[in-house]
């Protein structure tokens, strides 16, 4: 059964963490509304490509323009079955938007599936939904997970972790595991 998924993005969201889950969810028949505060359907956000090239942290390069397909101002979280939060730099400023935080809290309070990758944990922490939960994220966000009362899942970069309705992963190399676990929580059945 097709699900309706809300995707919160912003300028400089990580390119793969935006494009790949969006396309994956569409490919299996789900509806995904990609939104950004202060933007409407047809507007775009700039993405950034983060790579792991042997430095002390990821490198960053310009990504693509990602087209939004729904107006942020028209979002009613009660109309959605799940929430998707890509990483990148967008979560660090999206967490300052009270409406965004209320949206995240709605999905937690109603126990709807939430998928978050990389720096998406910054939104989860700011919304106050990590107390007593185990959450993976980019390792630099471990302190935020812990300060928010959560347990940081220190897993391999290509792995994911599910804690009830919350499916998290460290970064885009985890897409196969992250999306597989999210689809399972969604109740999506794929027949080969």
Long-range contacts (C-beta under 8 A, 24 or more apart in sequence): 1-187, 2-29, 2-30, 2-31, 3-30, 3-31, 3-81, 3-82, 3-186, 3-187, 3-188, 4-30, 4-31, 4-33, 4-79, 4-80, 4-81, 4-82, 5-30, 5-31, 5-32, 5-33, 5-80, 5-81, 5-82, 5-83, 5-84, 6-32, 6-33, 6-35, 6-75, 6-77, 6-80, 6-82, 6-83, 6-84, 6-103, 7-32, 7-33, 7-34, 7-35, 7-83, 7-84, 7-85, 7-86, 8-35, 8-36, 8-83, 8-84, 8-85, 8-86, 8-94, 8-100, 8-103, 8-104, 8-123, 9-34, 9-35, 9-36, 9-45, 9-66, 9-68, 9-86, 9-90, 10-36, 10-37, 10-45, 10-90, 10-91, 10-93, 10-94, 11-36, 11-45, 11-46, 11-89, 11-90, 12-45, 12-46, 12-47, 12-48, 12-88, 12-89, 12-90, 13-45, 13-47, 13-48, 13-66, 13-86, 13-87, 13-88, 13-89, 13-90, 13-91, 14-47, 14-48, 14-49, 14-50, 14-63, 14-86, 14-87, 14-88, 14-117, 14-118, 14-119, 14-171, 14-172, 15-47, 15-48, 15-49, 15-50, 15-63, 15-64, 15-66, 15-88, 16-49, 16-50, 16-172, 16-175, 17-86, 17-87, 17-88, 17-117, 17-118, 17-120, 17-171, 17-172, 18-45, 18-47, 18-66, 18-86, 18-88, 19-47, 19-64, 19-66, 20-172, 20-175, 20-179, 21-84, 21-86, 21-115, 21-117, 21-175, 21-178, 21-179, 21-182, 22-66, 22-84, 24-175, 24-179, 25-84, 25-179, 28-183, 28-188, 28-190, 30-186, 30-188, 32-69, 32-84, 33-69, 33-70, 33-75, 33-80, 34-66, 34-67, 34-68, 34-69, 34-70, 35-68, 35-70, 35-71, 35-72, 35-75, 36-68, 36-72, 37-72, 37-94, 37-97, 37-99, 37-100, 38-72, 39-68, 39-71, 39-72, 40-68, 40-71, 40-72, 40-73, 41-68, 41-69, 41-70, 41-71, 42-67, 42-68, 43-67, 43-68, 44-68, 45-90, 47-88, 48-88, 48-89, 50-87, 50-88, 50-118, 50-171, 50-172, 52-157, 52-171, 52-173, 57-140, 58-138, 58-171, 72-99, 75-103, 77-102, 77-103, 77-106, 77-107, 78-106, 78-110, 80-107, 80-112, 81-112, 81-113, 81-186, 82-107, 82-112, 82-113, 82-114, 82-115, 82-182, 82-185, 82-186, 83-107, 83-112, 83-113, 83-114, 83-115, 84-114, 84-115, 84-116, 84-182, 85-114, 85-115, 85-116, 85-117, 85-120, 85-123, 85-124, 86-117, 86-118, 86-120, 87-116, 87-117, 87-118, 87-119, 87-120, 87-137, 87-138, 87-171, 87-172, 88-118, 88-119, 89-119, 90-119, 91-119, 91-120, 91-121, 91-122, 91-123, 92-119, 92-122, 94-123, 95-122, 95-123, 95-125, 95-126, 95-127, 96-126, 101-126, 101-127, 104-129, 105-129, 107-165, 108-165, 108-166, 111-164, 111-165, 112-165, 113-165, 113-167, 113-182, 113-185, 113-186, 114-165, 114-166, 114-167, 115-167, 115-168, 115-178, 115-179, 115-182, 116-166, 116-167, 116-168, 116-169, 117-168, 117-169, 117-170, 117-171, 117-172, 117-174, 117-178, 118-169, 118-170, 118-171, 118-172, 120-168, 121-145, 121-168, 124-148, 124-150, 124-166, 124-168, 125-150, 133-163, 133-164, 133-166, 134-161, 134-163, 135-161, 135-163, 135-166, 135-168, 136-160, 136-161, 136-168, 136-169, 136-170, 136-174, 137-168, 137-170, 138-170, 138-171, 139-170
